[in-house]
Structure formats: structure tokens, C-alpha cells
């Protein structure tokens, strides 16, 4: 009985402490909701990667020597995240359209190559800690300058990552399958 009484006492104590605790403004909702209080005009690339749920390890695909290859599923995830992070309607080809255009080629044994090159911004590490960004009503609000860092992603992949044809493989690269926001996109490979 004593144990039951102690459990009830602790339960009542913690519930009462939770009720009496001050309400704090903390982030909730999606990354897009959290960043909706930011001034879009201060994000020079028009893509704030922090608006996306980062699953693709996009930073590793910066075009540097030693960058890992992008497998088809990984490339599609990066494209999805860039679209989700875009502050406006994307001006580059729609991922669904690209996949639809290339599906018949894959069915005929032709392997489409797709590419992306994007400049994007991230919130500067330490911006919350130094007060440059604050959370108000569950949204980030700017209080400082130099809040964003600039990054680049370059990735190319074959939309089919295997073939049973060995040396008899045909790859095709079409400008329509190049997703980019660069002012001066890559002209040739």
C-alpha cells in the first residue's frame, strides 16, 4: 500500500509541476512551418535547405574529388529535398516529369542520365546560440545579420543502377533532365 501511495504522490506531483510550468515558445510542426517567419529576401539562392527534412546527406555531393556517387534513389531524394526547400515554385524541370519522360527509355534498355547542380543556403551554425535567430511562437525570427551559409550540390546518376547487358549498354543525357538554379549552368560534360 505504501508503494501505491508513493506512486500516486509522485504522479500527482509531476502532473501538477507540468501544469504549473511556464509555457515556453518552442519549435513545433514541419521545418517549413518553423522557418516561415524568416525573410525570404535575405536568402540569396531562393533555397533554404533547412526547410526540408534532411535525409539525403546532400552536403557530401559538393562536386569535390572524393564525393560519393549518387544512386538513383539517393538522387531522387536530393531532388525532392531541394524542391521542398525552394522558397518559390521551382523554375527547373519537375522531378515527376523527368521520371515520366525517362521511363520508356528504361523499359527499352536505354539508361537515362540525370543531373542536378544547385546553390542553396543553410542557417549558419550557432545562429540560435548567439541570438541571431530566436524562436517566437514556434517560428524562427531573424535578429542578426550573416545568418546563412552558401552550399552547392552537383550530382549525376543513371536512373537504373544495374543492367544485364554488360558491354552493350546505351546511356543518354538530355538537357531536359538537368535540374539547376545556377545562373551559368554547366554547359558540357
C-alpha positions as CSV (number, residue, x, y, z in Angstrom):
1,X,0.0,0.0,0.0
2,X,2.9,2.3,0.8
3,X,4.3,1.8,-2.7
4,X,1.0,2.6,-4.3
5,X,0.7,5.8,-2.2
6,X,4.2,6.8,-3.2
7,X,3.4,6.3,-6.9
8,X,0.2,8.3,-6.7
9,X,2.0,11.1,-4.8
10,X,4.8,11.2,-7.5
11,X,2.2,11.1,-10.3
12,X,0.2,14.0,-8.8
13,X,3.4,15.9,-8.1
14,X,4.8,15.7,-11.6
15,X,1.4,16.4,-13.2
16,X,1.0,19.5,-11.0
17,X,4.6,20.6,-11.8
18,X,3.8,20.2,-15.5
19,X,0.7,22.3,-15.3
20,X,2.4,25.0,-13.3
21,X,5.5,25.1,-15.6
22,X,5.8,28.2,-17.6
23,X,4.7,27.9,-21.3
24,X,7.8,28.4,-23.4
25,X,7.9,29.2,-27.1
26,X,9.4,26.1,-28.7
27,X,9.6,24.9,-32.3
28,X,6.8,22.6,-33.5
29,X,5.5,21.4,-36.8
30,X,7.3,20.9,-40.0
31,X,10.7,22.6,-40.9
32,X,8.8,24.7,-43.4
33,X,6.5,26.0,-40.6
34,X,9.5,26.6,-38.3
35,X,11.2,28.7,-41.0
36,X,8.1,30.5,-42.2
37,X,9.0,33.6,-40.0
38,X,12.2,34.2,-41.9
39,X,12.6,37.0,-44.5
40,X,12.8,35.2,-47.9
41,X,14.6,38.2,-49.5
42,X,17.6,37.5,-47.2
43,X,18.1,34.0,-48.7
44,X,20.1,34.7,-51.9
45,X,19.7,31.3,-53.6
46,X,16.0,31.0,-53.1
47,X,16.5,27.6,-51.5
48,X,16.8,27.3,-47.7
49,X,17.7,23.6,-47.2
50,X,16.7,23.8,-43.5
51,X,13.1,23.8,-44.8
52,X,13.5,20.2,-45.9
53,X,13.8,17.1,-43.7
54,X,17.5,16.2,-44.5
55,X,17.7,12.5,-45.3
56,X,20.0,12.5,-48.3
57,X,23.3,13.7,-46.9
58,X,23.3,16.3,-49.7
59,X,26.4,18.1,-48.4
60,X,28.6,15.2,-49.4
61,X,27.7,15.8,-53.1
62,X,29.5,19.1,-53.5
63,X,31.4,18.2,-56.7
64,X,34.7,17.8,-54.8
65,X,37.1,15.0,-55.6
66,X,36.1,12.0,-53.5
67,X,32.4,12.9,-53.4
68,X,30.3,9.7,-53.3
69,X,28.3,8.6,-56.3
70,X,24.6,9.3,-56.2
71,X,22.5,6.2,-56.6
72,X,19.1,6.7,-58.3
73,X,17.1,6.6,-55.1
74,X,19.5,9.0,-53.4
75,X,19.5,11.4,-56.3
76,X,15.6,11.4,-56.3
77,X,15.7,12.1,-52.5
78,X,18.1,15.1,-53.1
79,X,15.8,16.4,-55.8
80,X,12.8,16.1,-53.5
81,X,14.6,17.9,-50.7
82,X,15.7,20.7,-53.0
83,X,12.1,21.1,-54.2
84,X,10.8,21.2,-50.6
85,X,13.4,23.7,-49.7
86,X,12.7,26.1,-52.5
87,X,11.1,29.3,-51.3
88,X,9.1,29.8,-54.6
89,X,7.8,27.5,-57.3
90,X,10.9,25.8,-58.8
91,X,12.0,27.0,-62.3
92,X,13.8,23.8,-63.1
93,X,12.1,20.7,-64.5
94,X,9.6,18.9,-62.3
95,X,11.0,15.6,-60.9
96,X,7.8,13.7,-61.8
97,X,8.0,14.9,-65.4
98,X,11.7,13.9,-65.7
99,X,10.9,10.4,-64.3
100,X,7.9,10.1,-66.7
101,X,10.0,11.2,-69.7
102,X,12.7,8.7,-68.9
103,X,10.6,5.7,-68.0
104,X,10.0,4.5,-71.6
105,X,13.8,4.6,-72.2
106,X,14.5,2.4,-69.2
107,X,11.8,0.0,-70.5
108,X,13.7,-0.3,-73.8
109,X,17.1,-0.9,-72.1
110,X,18.4,2.6,-72.5
111,X,19.8,4.1,-69.4
112,X,19.0,7.8,-68.9
113,X,21.5,10.0,-67.0
114,X,20.0,12.8,-64.9
115,X,21.9,15.7,-63.3
116,X,21.5,18.4,-60.8
117,X,23.5,21.5,-59.8
118,X,22.1,23.8,-57.2
119,X,23.3,26.6,-55.0
120,X,21.4,26.5,-51.7
121,X,21.6,28.2,-48.3
122,X,21.6,26.8,-44.8
123,X,21.2,28.5,-41.5
124,X,24.6,29.4,-40.1
125,X,25.7,27.0,-37.3
126,X,25.5,28.9,-33.9
127,X,22.8,31.4,-35.1
128,X,20.4,30.3,-32.3
129,X,23.1,30.2,-29.7
130,X,24.4,33.7,-30.4
131,X,20.9,35.2,-30.6
132,X,21.0,36.0,-34.4
133,X,17.9,33.8,-34.6
134,X,15.3,33.4,-31.9
135,X,12.2,31.3,-31.7
136,X,8.9,33.2,-31.2
137,X,5.5,31.5,-31.3
138,X,7.2,28.3,-32.7
139,X,8.9,30.1,-35.6
140,X,12.4,31.3,-36.2
141,X,12.7,35.1,-36.3
142,X,15.9,36.9,-37.5
143,X,17.6,39.2,-35.1
144,X,21.1,39.4,-36.7
145,X,23.0,39.5,-40.0
146,X,25.0,36.9,-41.8
147,X,22.6,34.2,-40.9
148,X,23.0,32.0,-43.9
149,X,25.9,29.9,-45.4
150,X,26.0,29.1,-49.1
151,X,26.5,25.5,-50.4
152,X,26.5,23.7,-53.7
153,X,25.3,20.3,-54.8
154,X,26.4,18.5,-58.0
155,X,25.1,15.0,-58.7
156,X,24.6,12.8,-61.7
157,X,23.1,9.4,-61.7
158,X,21.9,6.7,-64.1
159,X,18.2,6.2,-63.4
160,X,18.7,2.4,-63.5
161,X,21.6,1.3,-61.3
162,X,22.0,-2.2,-62.9
163,X,22.0,-3.8,-66.3
164,X,22.2,-7.3,-67.5
165,X,23.8,-6.3,-70.9
166,X,27.4,-5.9,-69.8
167,X,29.3,-4.1,-72.6
168,X,26.2,-3.4,-74.7
169,X,24.8,-0.5,-72.7
170,X,23.4,2.8,-74.1
171,X,23.4,5.9,-71.9
172,X,21.6,9.0,-72.8
173,X,21.9,12.5,-71.3
174,X,19.4,15.2,-72.2
175,X,19.4,18.8,-71.2
176,X,15.7,18.5,-70.2
177,X,16.8,16.2,-67.4
178,X,19.3,18.7,-65.9
179,X,17.8,20.3,-62.7
180,X,19.6,23.6,-61.7
181,X,19.2,27.0,-60.3
182,X,22.6,28.2,-61.3
183,X,22.8,31.4,-63.4
184,X,25.5,29.8,-65.5
185,X,24.7,26.1,-65.6
186,X,27.3,23.6,-66.7
187,X,27.5,23.8,-70.5
188,X,29.1,20.4,-71.2
189,X,30.3,17.3,-69.6
